[in-house]
Amino acid sequence: MKRVISFLIIIVLLPSLLLAKEGMWIPSLLNKFVEKDMRKMGMRLTAEEIYSINQASLKDAIIIFGGGCTGEVVSDQGLVLTNHHCGYGAIQSHSSVEHDYLTNGFWAMSKEEELPNPGLTATFLVRIEDVSEKVLAELNDNMTEAERSAAVKEKTDALIAEAEKDTHYKAVVKPFYYGNEYYMFLYEEYKDVRLVGAPPSNIGKFGGDTDNWMWPRHTGDFSVFRIYADKDNNPAEYSEDNVPYKPMKHLKISLKGYEKDDFTFVFGYPGSTEQYLPSFAIDNIVNEVNPIRIDMRTERLDIMNKYMEQDQKIRIQYAAKYAGTSNGWKKWQGENRGIERMDAIGKKQHLEKHFMEWAAMNDQRSKLYGGLVPAFEEIYTNLEPYSRARAFLLETLFGIEISRFSRNFKKLVTLSNADDPDEKAIEEQIEKIRKAAKGHFKNYHAPIDKEITAKMLDLYFHRLNRDLQPQIITEIIQDYDADFTAYAEELFDDSFMSSEKEVNEFLDKYKTRKAKKIEKDPAYVLGEALYNHYFSNILPATSQWDSDLDSLQRIYIRGLKEYQKNRRFYPDANFTLRVTYGKIQGYEPRDAVAYEYFTTLEGVMAKEDPDIYDYVVEDKLKELYHKKDYGRYAGDDGKMHVCFIASNHTSGGNSGSPVLNADGHLIGLNFDRNWEGTMSDLMYDPDMCRNITLDVRYALFIIDKFAGAGHLIDEMTIIE
């Protein structure tokens, strides 16, 4: 009897103990799952005001910004706010030593001065549709995973074609709960997005990579863009004839501020979470994969930083690359510490133990779920050496720029080696390579890449089982006596792909017979060897196990829902629109340390260090601070608030997401998580996980008082 009672206690209490207010909820289902809870916590909106297909709602002001961030429309003229780091690539693309917008900032004082950004898009969600019944009706339990995948693809392709027919919309069908449910998302994509404003990096990136993932934070992480449309307000390619987009809805901006324990919610596109992985997966990530990624990126960052400190041009060229590399590097370190602190593996093992005991109490459950945990253990044991090999290979592939660039020549080689070469297609491919080369070499410094090449291959050789290394490593060992520096020197000396001048000279005189020269080029040889090793050896070895894991996860989620009937299971993030909610709260990261829930401009001044680039404070900002010239943007305490934290469950992709108050008014821009809470992609800790938000009042203060771009404020709807 005691055993049965213990099961009941676990089933009833586990959700409330572990889940708190975590979760990334599908907005079309708020009224079903969490609207009452949100209103109980203080929200004064209805679910219909957040998401509706019958009337304008908050979802009509939220965009996918580019390919991996969120943004929000804040005026009736298509003005968009997002993070500085989300707009970083666009800002950098317009920057040069002569016009260094990264360092000095950029502000268009009229619409004529706004800068176009080819390839940058703003994507609106039109509607969400639950298509689970339509997709799952095509499936049965006798199918293999391959047959199931094929049936799902056939059905989802048909649903997408039907949804897109006679429209300019784009549809996507995505699995939820590892394929237990399916939802279709219909989007409208605008392709003319122009840069309007960006603060200097000393504001937009204040604290740099040192402060990344950290709290307290004093970063003015925002940038301003505008969406343009044709005269009928429809999406259009860039044209001087385009006009500012007229949105169905734009967010109102509140200057009223916030207090501790105020309700907030985040509306955006979280990228990826894996909350329901078994203990064996967490162990693999924390103890095998993350240490490899951290160590290899440490070496890359050290090399980049050495050169960036010596030359301003190189600093500009590699600013975005350094930030992108550092982002994961620091996040994984925090993730590992958080998982260890929470004893996440132990908690997962505890759940699995009791889940298996519950399954064993019933013959039908035992048949369905009894073998799950042992099957997980067996697969992850077999997968472990290959997951290490995959981590080494991917960090090497993405770390060595010249081998990545060499892939641009792959199609040219294929076209040239055809029995009857298509000269027109070859010319088109040559032009594509020229264009790619222009972008690549604009932000490239060969000595950095050469040093990284040697270091990545050296780590690969010394830290991975030889049987899992690509053949080219063995050849380098034999030909260069394991001297990877000598190999890299010769590769860069002999490859025409190490400079834009040599690439263009080669293409100027290109004839199909010269495909042989490409195939013999050492950079191309290295790229081919690494990519072929991945697709011929690593991927085939892991694909079956990955497929089996997907199948097991789908059954495991189904079983967990039966086992924990009172638990509200939210779907993992998959870069679809979600709502997450919580309260403004500080936290205590360790004994005798307590963090306040907001920061001010005083903290910026306290961090100032003119000898460290990340902590330089702009003269104009110092002047405004000393005069306390904050205008209407100061808090009730008379201080200029900069950032705040709350218990909203966020992830990558939420960068730039609006943080809204109980009335749905914009109070901040989400831009980061605290380091102690980065494990939230794998397991959420309500006591420690905090999303870091730029106070919108600080952004408006910078736009107005610092930049003198008050005309942008005039466009916005301000609540005072």
Beta strands, then each sheet from edge to edge (+ up, - down):
strand 1: 62-65
strand 2: 69-73
strand 3: 79-82
strand 4: 106-107
strand 5: 115-116
strand 6: 122-130
strand 7: 170-176
strand 8: 181-190
strand 9: 192-198
strand 10: 223-229
strand 11: 243-244
strand 12: 253-254
strand 13: 263-268
strand 14: 578-583
strand 15: 587-590
strand 16: 593-595
strand 17: 598-600
strand 18: 641-646
strand 19: 658-660
strand 20: 666-673
strand 21: 691-695
strand 22: 718-719
sheet 1: 4+ 9- 10+ 3- 2+ 1- 6+ 8- 7+
sheet 2: 4+ 9- 5+
sheet 3: 4+ 9- 10+ 11-
sheet 4: 12+ 22+
sheet 5: 14+ 13- 19+ 20- 21+ 18- 17+
sheet 6: 15+ 16-
end
